[in-house]
Amino acid sequence: MAIKMRVLYASNKKKIVSMAQMIKAEFDLPVNAVDKIEQPAYPCDKERIVFLMFSLKGEPSDVVRRFCGELNKGRANNVALIVDGNEAAANKMKEILSAAGTSVADEVFYVKTSFLSFLDSITPEEKEALLAYAHRIVDNLQ
């Protein structure tokens, strides 16, 4: 059963963008289902699940913080986080999203990326772990 789903990212790292495309391909999402948070072509509207992918070092940017602060139940019922960063940054994003009124998945998927953003490649183990995480999140909704 197909559900209304989006994958949005706030990162310039190749690995994060590639992972977003993997989720899109795995769930056979439409072309416009993957986009940048900073300038999405289409707003979230009654999405069943939104995967948010971030590269965070400390505080989120104002654009990301405002976007997440406006992600209420009317825009996204559920949100799952995929974070290139630490647990404190992920918890900050959870707080912002929860305050906006959306349901945030307890489990966060952490990604390790290189400081050289163009060198990041995804290992088969990382791909398997990412897709298993995405399926766990989606399966818990149904």
Backbone as a printed PyTorch tensor [residue, N CA C, xyz], in Angstrom:
tensor([[[ 0.8310, -1.1730,  0.0000],
         [ 0.0000,  0.0000,  0.0000],
         [ 0.8820,  1.2440,  0.0000]],

        [[ 0.6700,  2.1310, -0.9140],
         [ 1.4390,  3.3610, -0.9990],
         [ 0.8890,  4.3770, -0.0100]],

        [[ 1.8100,  5.0960,  0.6240],
         [ 1.3940,  6.1590,  1.5140],
         [ 2.0170,  7.4630,  1.0410]],

        [[ 1.4220,  8.5550,  1.4420],
         [ 1.9140,  9.8610,  1.0410],
         [ 3.1690, 10.1670,  1.8630]],

        [[ 4.2950, 10.2810,  1.1690],
         [ 5.5800, 10.3800,  1.8380],
         [ 6.4790, 11.3750,  1.1070]],

        [[ 7.3140, 12.0920,  1.8680],
         [ 8.3160, 13.0010,  1.3050],
         [ 9.6410, 12.7450,  1.9930]],

        [[10.7280, 13.0710,  1.2950],
         [12.0720, 13.0200,  1.8440],
         [12.6940, 14.3890,  1.5870]],

        [[12.9740, 15.1100,  2.6610],
         [13.5370, 16.4530,  2.5480],
         [14.8840, 16.4910,  3.2580]],

        [[15.8270, 17.2150,  2.6860],
         [17.1670, 17.2590,  3.2780],
         [17.6970, 18.6840,  3.3480]],

        [[18.5700, 18.8870,  4.3250],
         [19.2580, 20.1620,  4.5020],
         [20.7370, 19.8370,  4.6500]],

        [[21.3820, 19.6310,  3.5170],
         [22.7920, 19.2710,  3.5150],
         [23.3430, 19.4380,  2.1060]],

        [[24.6010, 19.7930,  2.0400],
         [25.2840, 19.8490,  0.7500],
         [26.1480, 18.6180,  0.5350]],

        [[26.0740, 17.6790,  1.4540],
         [26.9100, 16.4800,  1.3700],
         [26.2900, 15.4760,  0.4140]],

        [[27.1250, 14.9760, -0.4610],
         [26.6960, 14.0340, -1.4980],
         [26.0520, 12.7840, -0.8930]],

        [[26.5810, 12.3230,  0.2270],
         [26.0740, 11.1070,  0.8520],
         [24.6210, 11.2800,  1.3030]],

        [[24.2930, 12.4170,  1.8780],
         [22.9290, 12.6800,  2.3440],
         [21.9690, 12.7180,  1.1540]],

        [[22.3760, 13.4070,  0.0970],
         [21.5330, 13.5050, -1.1010],
         [21.3340, 12.1120, -1.7150]],

        [[22.3930, 11.3220, -1.7680],
         [22.2940,  9.9610, -2.3130],
         [21.3720,  9.0900, -1.4670]],

        [[21.4330,  9.2450, -0.1600],
         [20.5600,  8.4650,  0.7210],
         [19.0960,  8.8600,  0.5240]],

        [[18.8480, 10.1360,  0.3150],
         [17.4750, 10.5900,  0.0460],
         [16.9570,  9.9340, -1.2290]],

        [[17.7890,  9.8680, -2.2380],
         [17.3960,  9.2340, -3.5000],
         [17.1700,  7.7270, -3.3310]],

        [[17.9310,  7.0930, -2.4340],
         [17.7410,  5.6550, -2.1690],
         [16.3580,  5.3950, -1.5630]],

        [[15.9550,  6.2350, -0.6230],
         [14.6320,  6.0760, -0.0120],
         [13.5520,  6.2840, -1.0680]],

        [[13.7400,  7.2830, -1.9110],
         [12.7890,  7.5470, -2.9980],
         [12.6440,  6.3240, -3.8940]],

        [[13.7670,  5.7420, -4.2840],
         [13.7420,  4.5780, -5.1720],
         [13.1270,  3.3580, -4.4780]],

        [[13.4550,  3.1600, -3.2110],
         [12.9600,  1.9950, -2.4710],
         [11.4370,  1.9990, -2.3540]],

        [[10.8640,  3.1700, -2.1410],
         [ 9.4160,  3.2700, -1.9600],
         [ 8.6990,  3.7320, -3.2180]],

        [[ 9.4210,  3.8160, -4.3200],
         [ 8.8550,  4.1950, -5.6160],
         [ 8.0530,  5.4950, -5.5090]],

        [[ 8.7110,  6.5140, -4.9590],
         [ 8.0640,  7.8090, -4.7580],
         [ 8.1060,  8.6380, -6.0400]],

        [[ 7.1860,  9.5810, -6.1970],
         [ 7.1900, 10.4330, -7.3950],
         [ 8.4230, 11.3450, -7.4330]],

        [[ 8.6600, 11.9310, -8.5770],
         [ 9.8400, 12.7620, -8.8020],
         [ 9.9540, 13.8860, -7.7850]],

        [[ 8.8520, 14.5160, -7.4380],
         [ 8.8900, 15.6690, -6.5380],
         [ 8.9000, 15.2850, -5.0600]],

        [[ 9.0950, 14.0270, -4.7130],
         [ 9.0540, 13.5910, -3.3220],
         [10.3530, 13.8890, -2.5780]],

        [[11.4440, 14.1440, -3.2960],
         [12.7320, 14.4570, -2.6720],
         [13.0820, 15.8970, -3.0200]],

        [[13.4260, 16.6690, -1.9790],
         [13.7120, 18.0830, -2.2150],
         [14.5530, 18.6360, -1.0800]],

        [[15.1030, 19.8310, -1.3060],
         [15.8620, 20.5340, -0.2690],
         [14.8950, 21.2830,  0.6460]],

        [[15.1870, 21.2900,  1.9090],
         [14.3620, 22.0190,  2.8670],
         [14.4320, 23.5180,  2.5930]],

        [[15.6090, 23.9990,  2.2110],
         [15.8090, 25.4350,  2.0190],
         [14.9210, 26.0200,  0.9290]],

        [[14.5990, 25.2450, -0.0980],
         [13.7820, 25.7580, -1.1940],
         [12.9640, 24.6480, -1.8390]],

        [[12.0140, 24.0650, -1.0780],
         [11.2260, 22.9850, -1.6660],
         [10.3120, 23.5040, -2.7810]],

        [[10.1950, 22.7190, -3.8340],
         [ 9.3290, 23.0930, -4.9520],
         [ 7.8600, 23.0270, -4.5400]],

        [[ 7.5390, 22.0790, -3.6580],
         [ 6.1570, 21.9040, -3.2050],
         [ 6.1430, 21.8380, -1.6840]],

        [[ 5.1690, 22.4740, -1.0350],
         [ 5.0960, 22.4020,  0.4310],
         [ 4.5640, 21.0410,  0.8740]],

        [[ 4.8720, 20.6900,  2.0970],
         [ 4.2930, 19.4760,  2.6750],
         [ 2.8170, 19.7490,  2.9330]],

        [[ 1.9730, 18.8060,  2.5340],
         [ 0.5380, 18.9640,  2.7130],
         [-0.0830, 17.6040,  2.9860]],

        [[-0.4650, 17.3780,  4.2280],
         [-1.1100, 16.1360,  4.6480],
         [-0.2650, 14.9070,  4.3250]],

        [[ 1.0350, 15.0210,  4.5470],
         [ 1.9450, 13.8860,  4.3320],
         [ 1.7610, 12.9060,  5.4880]],

        [[ 1.7670, 11.6480,  5.1850],
         [ 1.6630, 10.6270,  6.2400],
         [ 2.9910, 10.5190,  6.9950]],

        [[ 4.1050, 10.6050,  6.2530],
         [ 5.4350, 10.5630,  6.8600],
         [ 6.3770, 11.4490,  6.0520]],

        [[ 7.2190, 12.1750,  6.7590],
         [ 8.2710, 12.9700,  6.1320],
         [ 9.5840, 12.5560,  6.7600]],

        [[10.5200, 12.1170,  5.9320],
         [11.8750, 11.8360,  6.3910],
         [12.6640, 13.1300,  6.2420]],

        [[13.1910, 13.6320,  7.3520],
         [14.0120, 14.8380,  7.3340],
         [15.4630, 14.4360,  7.5410]],

        [[16.3110, 14.8730,  6.6270],
         [17.7300, 14.5310,  6.6660],
         [18.5380, 15.8120,  6.8650]],

        [[19.4130, 15.8060,  7.8910],
         [20.1720, 16.9930,  8.2380],
         [21.6510, 16.6820,  8.3960]],

        [[22.4770, 17.6620,  8.0660],
         [23.8700, 17.7040,  8.5040],
         [23.9060, 18.8080,  9.5420]],

        [[24.0580, 18.4410, 10.8050],
         [23.9830, 19.4150, 11.8880],
         [25.2550, 19.4270, 12.7150]],

        [[25.7600, 20.6040, 12.9230],
         [26.8530, 20.8300, 13.8620],
         [26.3610, 21.9320, 14.7920]],

        [[25.8460, 21.5640, 15.9470],
         [25.3170, 22.5540, 16.8730],
         [23.9040, 22.9650, 16.5200]],

        [[23.6710, 24.2590, 16.4490],
         [22.3490, 24.8070, 16.1810],
         [21.9860, 24.6990, 14.6950]],

        [[20.7080, 24.4180, 14.3980],
         [20.2740, 24.3930, 12.9960],
         [20.2220, 25.8100, 12.4290]],

        [[20.2870, 25.9200, 11.1220],
         [20.1780, 27.2290, 10.4780],
         [18.7760, 27.7840, 10.7010]],

        [[18.6220, 29.0890, 10.5270],
         [17.3080, 29.7170, 10.7110],
         [16.2710, 29.1490,  9.7550]],

        [[16.6810, 28.8820,  8.5170],
         [15.7470, 28.3430,  7.5240],
         [15.2330, 26.9750,  7.9720]],

        [[16.1360, 26.1190,  8.4170],
         [15.7480, 24.7770,  8.8710],
         [14.8820, 24.8720, 10.1200]],

        [[15.2830, 25.7100, 11.0560],
         [14.5280, 25.8690, 12.2950],
         [13.1090, 26.3640, 12.0150]],

        [[12.9620, 27.3560, 11.1270],
         [11.6290, 27.8750, 10.7910],
         [10.7900, 26.8260, 10.0590]],

        [[11.4070, 26.1150,  9.1120],
         [10.6790, 25.0730,  8.3830],
         [10.1340, 24.0270,  9.3520]],

        [[10.9970, 23.5470, 10.2390],
         [10.5740, 22.5100, 11.1870],
         [ 9.5640, 23.0510, 12.1890]],

        [[ 9.6750, 24.3140, 12.5510],
         [ 8.7340, 24.9250, 13.4740],
         [ 7.3390, 25.0770, 12.8940]],

        [[ 7.2260, 25.0230, 11.5740],
         [ 5.9250, 25.1380, 10.9070],
         [ 5.3770, 23.7940, 10.4360]],

        [[ 6.0770, 22.7160, 10.7320],
         [ 5.6710, 21.3840, 10.2690],
         [ 4.6760, 20.7840, 11.2630]],

        [[ 3.4220, 21.2070, 11.1590],
         [ 2.3840, 20.7370, 12.0810],
         [ 1.6690, 19.5130, 11.5060]],

        [[ 0.6610, 19.0260, 12.2250],
         [-0.0900, 17.8330, 11.7920],
         [-0.7660, 18.0090, 10.4390]],

        [[-1.1450, 19.2180, 10.0800],
         [-1.7670, 19.4620,  8.7820],
         [-0.7850, 19.3080,  7.6290]],

        [[ 0.4660, 19.4530,  7.9140],
         [ 1.4950, 19.3000,  6.8790],
         [ 2.1140, 17.9110,  6.8970]],

        [[ 2.3700, 17.3980,  8.0970],
         [ 2.9880, 16.0740,  8.2190],
         [ 2.5230, 15.4180,  9.5090]],

        [[ 1.8900, 14.2650,  9.3770],
         [ 1.4490, 13.5390, 10.5720],
         [ 2.6250, 12.9940, 11.3650]],

        [[ 3.6230, 12.4930, 10.6560],
         [ 4.7660, 11.8450, 11.2940],
         [ 6.0530, 12.3190, 10.6450]],

        [[ 7.1130, 12.3810, 11.4600],
         [ 8.4310, 12.7820, 10.9720],
         [ 9.4530, 11.7950, 11.5130]],

        [[10.3920, 11.4190, 10.6600],
         [11.5180, 10.5760, 11.0610],
         [12.7910, 11.3280, 10.7090]],

        [[13.7980, 11.2500, 11.5800],
         [15.0350, 11.9930, 11.3910],
         [16.1980, 11.1020, 10.9780]],

        [[16.9500, 11.6010, 10.0220],
         [18.2090, 10.9930,  9.6040],
         [19.2410, 12.1050,  9.7440]],

        [[20.2070, 11.9140, 10.6440],
         [21.0730, 13.0090, 11.0540],
         [22.5470, 12.6750, 10.8650]],

        [[23.2430, 13.6070, 10.2180],
         [24.6990, 13.6100, 10.1840],
         [25.1030, 14.6100, 11.2560]],

        [[25.3250, 14.1190, 12.4480],
         [25.6220, 14.9910, 13.5790],
         [25.5250, 14.1930, 14.8600]],

        [[25.3970, 14.9050, 15.9700],
         [25.3750, 14.2310, 17.2620],
         [23.9630, 14.1420, 17.8380]],

        [[23.8720, 13.4600, 18.9570],
         [22.5730, 13.2350, 19.5920],
         [21.9530, 14.5310, 20.0980]],

        [[22.7790, 15.4590, 20.5700],
         [22.2560, 16.7410, 21.0630],
         [21.5690, 17.5150, 19.9370]],

        [[22.1610, 17.5090, 18.7520],
         [21.5630, 18.1980, 17.6030],
         [20.2480, 17.5280, 17.2090]],

        [[20.2240, 16.1980, 17.2260],
         [18.9960, 15.4680, 16.8890],
         [17.8970, 15.7640, 17.9120]],

        [[18.2590, 15.8160, 19.1900],
         [17.2700, 16.1110, 20.2260],
         [16.7230, 17.5220, 20.0810]],

        [[17.5600, 18.4740, 19.6770],
         [17.1000, 19.8470, 19.4410],
         [16.0510, 19.8600, 18.3300]],

        [[16.3050, 19.1130, 17.2380],
         [15.3400, 19.0420, 16.1400],
         [14.0480, 18.3680, 16.5950]],

        [[14.1570, 17.3340, 17.4080],
         [12.9580, 16.6650, 17.9380],
         [12.1030, 17.6410, 18.7430]],

        [[12.7570, 18.4670, 19.5620],
         [12.0350, 19.4510, 20.3690],
         [11.2790, 20.4440, 19.4880]],

        [[11.9570, 20.9450, 18.4550],
         [11.3350, 21.9170, 17.5440],
         [10.1280, 21.2930, 16.8460]],

        [[10.2960, 20.0750, 16.3520],
         [ 9.2170, 19.3950, 15.6340],
         [ 8.0490, 19.0480, 16.5570]],

        [[ 8.3470, 18.5840, 17.7450],
         [ 7.2840, 18.2460, 18.7000],
         [ 6.5000, 19.4870, 19.1020]],

        [[ 7.2030, 20.5970, 19.2880],
         [ 6.5340, 21.8500, 19.6500],
         [ 5.6000, 22.3130, 18.5290]],

        [[ 5.9510, 21.9930, 17.2860],
         [ 5.1070, 22.3730, 16.1410],
         [ 3.8390, 21.5280, 16.0760]],

        [[ 3.8630, 20.3480, 16.7120],
         [ 2.6480, 19.5360, 16.7760],
         [ 2.6820, 18.2440, 15.9880]],

        [[ 3.7710, 17.9360, 15.3270],
         [ 3.8480, 16.6890, 14.5750],
         [ 4.4000, 15.5710, 15.4580]],

        [[ 4.1610, 14.3520, 15.0730],
         [ 4.6470, 13.1910, 15.8160],
         [ 6.0370, 12.8220, 15.2910]],

        [[ 7.0160, 12.7690, 16.1860],
         [ 8.4040, 12.4930, 15.7990],
         [ 8.7680, 11.0820, 16.2400]],

        [[ 9.3330, 10.3070, 15.3270],
         [ 9.7570,  8.9460, 15.6480],
         [10.8480,  8.9840, 16.7170]],

        [[10.7620,  8.0650, 17.6620],
         [11.7680,  8.0070, 18.7320],
         [13.1430,  7.6500, 18.1890]],

        [[13.1760,  6.7230, 17.2560],
         [14.4440,  6.2650, 16.6990],
         [14.9690,  7.2740, 15.6750]],

        [[16.2460,  7.6000, 15.8080],
         [16.9260,  8.4950, 14.8720],
         [18.0120,  7.6850, 14.1800]],

        [[18.1360,  7.8520, 12.8700],
         [19.1920,  7.1760, 12.1150],
         [20.3590,  8.1450, 11.9950]],

        [[21.5280,  7.7340, 12.5030],
         [22.7170,  8.5820, 12.4520],
         [23.6200,  8.1560, 11.3000]],

        [[24.1100,  9.1510, 10.5720],
         [24.9610,  8.9410,  9.4010],
         [26.3300,  9.5240,  9.7020]],

        [[27.3620,  8.8100,  9.3230],
         [28.7220,  9.3410,  9.4420],
         [29.1790,  9.7520,  8.0550]],

        [[29.5680, 11.0220,  7.9180],
         [30.0620, 11.5120,  6.6390],
         [31.4680, 12.0540,  6.8150]],

        [[32.1600, 12.1470,  5.7070],
         [33.5110, 12.6940,  5.6870],
         [33.4380, 14.2070,  5.7120]],

        [[34.5150, 14.8320,  6.1770],
         [34.5380, 16.3000,  6.1380],
         [34.6990, 16.8030,  4.7050]],

        [[35.1250, 15.9400,  3.7940],
         [35.1750, 16.2660,  2.3710],
         [33.8910, 15.7490,  1.7380]],

        [[32.9470, 16.6340,  1.5630],
         [31.5870, 16.2250,  1.1950],
         [31.5000, 15.4870, -0.1270]],

        [[32.4200, 15.7370, -1.0650],
         [32.3370, 15.0870, -2.3730],
         [32.9200, 13.6820, -2.3670]],

        [[33.5720, 13.2580, -1.2860],
         [34.1800, 11.9230, -1.2310],
         [33.2790, 10.8570, -0.6290]],

        [[32.1620, 11.2510, -0.0920],
         [31.3140, 10.2970,  0.6080],
         [30.6900,  9.2820, -0.3390]],

        [[30.9060,  8.0290, -0.0210],
         [30.2230,  6.9640, -0.7480],
         [29.4810,  6.1220,  0.2790]],

        [[28.4810,  5.4300, -0.1750],
         [27.6360,  4.6480,  0.7240],
         [28.0140,  3.1750,  0.5920]],

        [[28.3420,  2.5640,  1.7180],
         [28.6920,  1.1500,  1.7100],
         [27.4030,  0.3180,  1.6320]],

        [[27.5200, -0.9250,  1.1950],
         [26.3270, -1.7820,  1.1670],
         [25.6910, -1.9420,  2.5580]],

        [[26.5180, -1.9640,  3.6120],
         [25.9870, -2.0830,  4.9730],
         [25.1870, -0.8400,  5.3530]],

        [[25.6940,  0.3440,  4.9790],
         [24.9700,  1.5830,  5.2750],
         [23.6480,  1.6320,  4.5150]],

        [[23.6700,  1.2120,  3.2600],
         [22.4430,  1.1990,  2.4620],
         [21.4170,  0.2650,  3.0890]],

        [[21.8630, -0.9150,  3.4830],
         [20.9610, -1.8950,  4.0980],
         [20.3800, -1.3510,  5.4050]],

        [[21.2180, -0.7170,  6.2350],
         [20.7620, -0.1680,  7.5080],
         [19.7710,  0.9790,  7.2890]],

        [[20.0540,  1.8530,  6.3250],
         [19.1710,  2.9770,  6.0220],
         [17.8000,  2.4890,  5.5700]],

        [[17.7740,  1.5600,  4.6220],
         [16.5020,  1.0720,  4.1020],
         [15.7310,  0.2630,  5.1460]],

        [[16.4530, -0.4620,  6.0090],
         [15.7850, -1.1790,  7.0980],
         [15.1310, -0.1870,  8.0630]],

        [[15.8380,  0.9090,  8.3540],
         [15.2810,  1.9640,  9.2150],
         [14.0240,  2.5550,  8.5820]],

        [[14.0970,  2.9020,  7.3070],
         [12.9540,  3.4920,  6.6120],
         [11.7590,  2.5370,  6.6260]],

        [[12.0050,  1.2630,  6.3900],
         [10.9090,  0.2820,  6.4060],
         [10.3180,  0.1250,  7.8080]],

        [[11.1650,  0.1590,  8.8490],
         [10.6470,  0.0640, 10.2240],
         [ 9.7140,  1.2410, 10.5170]],

        [[10.1190,  2.4270, 10.1170],
         [ 9.3090,  3.6240, 10.3550],
         [ 7.9730,  3.5150,  9.6290]],

        [[ 8.0250,  3.1660,  8.3430],
         [ 6.8010,  3.0760,  7.5390],
         [ 5.9060,  1.9410,  8.0430]],

        [[ 6.4940,  0.8040,  8.3730],
         [ 5.7070, -0.3410,  8.8690],
         [ 4.9940, -0.0150, 10.1730]],

        [[ 5.6090,  0.8090, 11.0170],
         [ 4.9820,  1.1820, 12.2940],
         [ 3.7790,  2.0910, 12.0980]],

        [[ 3.6620,  2.6960, 10.9180],
         [ 2.5220,  3.5790, 10.6360],
         [ 1.3010,  2.8020, 10.1930]],

        [[ 1.4950,  1.6230,  9.6510],
         [ 0.3850,  0.8850,  9.0500],
         [-0.2200, -0.1190,  9.9970]]])
